Amino acid sequence: MKTRTSFLIALSLGSLASLAHSAEVDAAIPEYKQVSGVSGNLISIGSDTLNNLMTLWAEGFKAKYPNVNIQIEGKGSATAPPALISGTSQLGPMSREMKQEELDAFEKKFGYKPTEIKVAVDALAVFAHKDNTLKGLTLAQIDAIFSSTRKLGAPADLTDWGQLGVDSWKGRAISLFGRNSASGTYGFFKEHALGKGDFKSSVKEQPGSSAVVQGISTDEFALGYSGIGYISSGVRALPIGESADKLAEPSYENCLSGEYPLARFLLIYINKKPGQPLDALTTEFVKFIQSKDGQQVVVKDGYYPIPLEVIEETQSTLAK
């Protein structure tokens, strides 16, 4: 299961030890250094999960470069690849990795693959109403609650709160909230929490993450999933795990260690031709995101910052 957080393999134990105790930005990550001659239009089309972050990054970047105009559209990760392929955007934020067919379509058009930039760490959370007393859920239980196929081995369908041990709610149906199929969060949850199974038709699909959380906050019998950055005072993020005795909170420490099984990178894809430098505007925006300034925005928005090794990996990639 920890292979789902495969980005951990690239991190040294020393880095884990220094970062795991809090969601603070690594002190070794440098501040952003402004350069001259940056102007123009930058368009971002893609993930709803990243919508708030992209907006905050754009505001911070524009404060340094008033002559830059940034447009952001966040209707779902599935909208990012077509926009990059058609050239209608330079930035493709996604809360999942591109599918093989998306990579193939891009490569067919340009002759090379898009460049993936890691910009934040997210815990894909299963939220319950703030007054819900449920201690946590196993992945098999989550699968049996949200899917009609139970690929992860649960012996029975779970539809009633009494089945989850909430005796005071016995006979009460579990109300389900989720994202629509254009969402990368939908795709990630389907793959990793449902074992690539099918969602139940009773899941109330929402166009955005904030709508999922809002729905749960007004329905005490609800469960739903969203990025941890959308947590609010009306909901609580449940501990989850492989088994009932290994439940883990969706904390930064547990994401880095792999104990939390639904950790993921949030990504931005760009079109960079190998052997040629990226345009100055996109280059500086990426540098800003991965600087101390940009990663402090990540923490402010409720997500988790990337380690220094990831930033160095990006710099190496962009230099090729």
N, C-alpha and C positions, 0 to 999 in steps of 0.2 A: 504493500500500500504506500510506503514512503517513496516509491518510485514516482508517485504523482507529484511530489515536490522535488523533481529531479534537479532543479537549480541548486539544491543544497550540495550536490556533489562537487561543484566548483568552488565551494567556500572552504577556507581553512578552519581548523578547530580553534585557532587563536581568534579569528574573526568572530566566530560564533560566540565564544566566551565573552568577548568585549561588547557585543551588540545585544545579546539575548536578554539582558536584564531590563531593558526599557525600549521604548520606541523612539529614542532620541537618534538624531542624525549622527552618523559616524564623524567624530571630530577630525578625522584625517581627510574628509571630503572638502575640497577647497571651495571658497566663495566664488561667485561668478565675477569675472572680470570683463567689463564692458569694452567693446571695440568700436572703431569708427567705420562708417560707410554701410551700416545695416539699415535697409529700408525695403519697402515693397509689401506685397500681399501674401498672406499665408492662410491656407484653407485647411481645416480639419473636418473630416467626415468619418463617423464611426460610432464607437461604444457609448452607450448611455451611462454605464458604470463610471466611465472616465470623464463624463460631461462636466461635473463640478471642478475636478482637478484641471482639466484643460482650460476652463474659464479663468480659474485663479492663476494658472501659469501665464495665460495670455495677458491678464491684467498686470502681473509683475513684470513681464517682458516688455510690454508697451510703455510702462513707466520709465524704462531705461531707453527705449527706442520709440519716441513719439511718432516717427514717420512710418512705423509699421502698422498695417491693418490686418487683424486676425479675425477670421470668421470660423465659427464652431457650430457644427451640427452633430447631435448625438442621438441617433435613432436606433442604434444597435450595431454590434460588431460586424454583422453580415453586410452592412452597407459600406464598410471600409475597403475591401478588395476591389469591388467594381469602380469605386471612385478613384482609387490609385491607378487602376488599369486605364480608365478613360482620361486620366489627367485632370480631373475636376478637383482634386485635392493633392496636397503635398504630404499631409499627415493622415495616417489611418489608425486611430486608436482602437485597440481591441482588448477585450477581457478574456480572450482565449487565443491560442495559437491558430494561425491560418490552417485551414483544412488542405489536404493534398490537392484537391481539385482547384482550390483558390490559388495555391502556389503554381500549379500547372498553367492556369489561365494567364497569370501574370507573366510567367516565363515564356509562354507562347507569344505574347505581345512584344516583350522586350528582349528576350534571349538570355535573361538572367533572373534570379530570384529576388524578391523584395528583401530589404534589410530590416531585421527585427531589433527593436530597441526596448530594453526593459526599463520601466520608469517608476514602478512602485511594487510593493508586496501587498497582497490582499488575502484576507481570510474570507472565503465565501461562507457566510454564516447562515445557519438555520435559526430564524427568529420566532419567538413566541411572545404573546402578550406579556406585559410587565408583571401582571399578577399571577401568571401561570407558575405552578409549583413544580413542574417537571424538572428532574435533575439533569437529564441529558438524553441523548439518543445514540444508538449504534448505527452504523451505516446500513446494516440490514433492515433495521427498523425504519430508517428514513426512506429506503427503497420501497418497503412495504406500505408506507404511508403515501408516497407521491406517485409510485408507478403501478401500472396494471400488470407488469410482467415479472416482478420480483426476481431479477437476475442475480441478486446478491444472496439468495438462499433463504430468505425468510419463509417459515412454514405456512404463514397465513396472511391474508390481507389485513391491514390495520386501518380502521375507519372510525373507531370509537375511542374516546378518551379513557374509558374504563380498561381497554386493552393495553393501555400504556401505564396502568397502575394509578391513574388519577381517579380514585374511587368516588370522590365527591362529584365528578363529572361523568359518571357511568351513564351510558345512554345518550350522551351528547356527541354529535358527529364532529369530527375534526374538519375544520374549514381550511381549505388550502389556497394559498396565493403563490404565484410564480410569474416568470417573465414570458414574453412571447418568443416565437421561434427565430426572430431576427437577432435576438440577444445572444452575446457570447456567454453571458452568465447562464442562460438557458442551456446552451450547448455544453458548457463545462459541467454543470450540475447533472445533466443527462448522462454524460460520459462517466463521471467519477462517483456520483452518488446513486445513480440508477443502473450502473453497469452497462450503459448504452441501451437500456430498456426504454419502454414507452411511458410517457406521462399518463396519468389518469385524466379522463375527460372532465372530471370535477375540479381540476386545478383552475382557479380563476386567473387567467393570463393578463398581466398588466403591461402597458407600454413602456414603463420606466421603473427603476428601482425604488424611487421615492414613493410611488403608488403602492408597491408591494408592502413597504414598511407602514405606510399610512393605513392600509387595509387591515394589517395585523393589529395595529395600535387601537383600532376601533372595534375589534372582534376578539373577545377574550378566549374564544375557542379555536383561534386560528394558528396556523403555522405557515411559514413562507421562507424563501431564500433570497439573499441579496448580498452584495459586497458589504464588508464591515464598515466602510465609510458612511453608509446610510443609516447606521444605528441612531435611534432617537430615544427620548425618555419614555416613550410609550411601549417600547419593546425590550426584550432581553435576548442576547445571543446564547444559544444552548451549547454546552459542552458536547462534543461528539467524538466517536472513536470506533475502532475495529470491534471492540467488545465492551460490555458494561463496566468492566473493571479497568478499562483504559480510556476513559473519557477525558478529553482535553479541551480546555478553554481556547477560543480563537484569539490567543494572545500573540504578540510579536515573538516572544521566546518560543512558543510552541510551533509557530509557522517556520521559524528558522531551523528548529531541531527536527522537524518532520513529524512531531507528535500530533499536530493538528492535521487531519488528512485532506482537508479541502483548501490548503494554501495554494496560492498561484501568483505568478507575476502578472501585472498589468503591463500592456505592451503598446508601443506605437510602431507601425510599419511605415517605411519610407522607400522611395524609389532612388536608389543610388547605383549608378553604373560602375561596375568593378574597374579599378584602375584610373577612375576619374574623380576629382574632388566633388563633394556635395556643394550645392549652392550656399552662399554665406548666410542667408536668412535662416534656412532650415538647420544648418550647422549650429548657429548660435542659439537657436531655440532649443535644440537638443542639449547643448552644453548647459544652458540655463536650467532646464528641467533636472539634469543630473548633478547640478552644483549644490552646495550647501543651501543656497537660497531656495532653489526649486524643491529640494527634499524636505525643507522645513514646511513648505506648503503642503506636501504629502501628509506630514504628521498633523498639521492643522486641520486637514480635511478628514482625518480619522483613519487614514490608511497607514501603512508601515513603510519606512524608507528602505531603499536598496543599499546593500553593502558596497564598499569601495571597490572590491574585486569586479563587481558588475559594471561599474563605471569605467574601470580600466579596460574591461573587455570591449565595451562600446567604442572607446577611443581607438583601440586597436583595429576594430572593424571598420570604422569610418576612415582610417588612414590607408586602407587597402584600395 
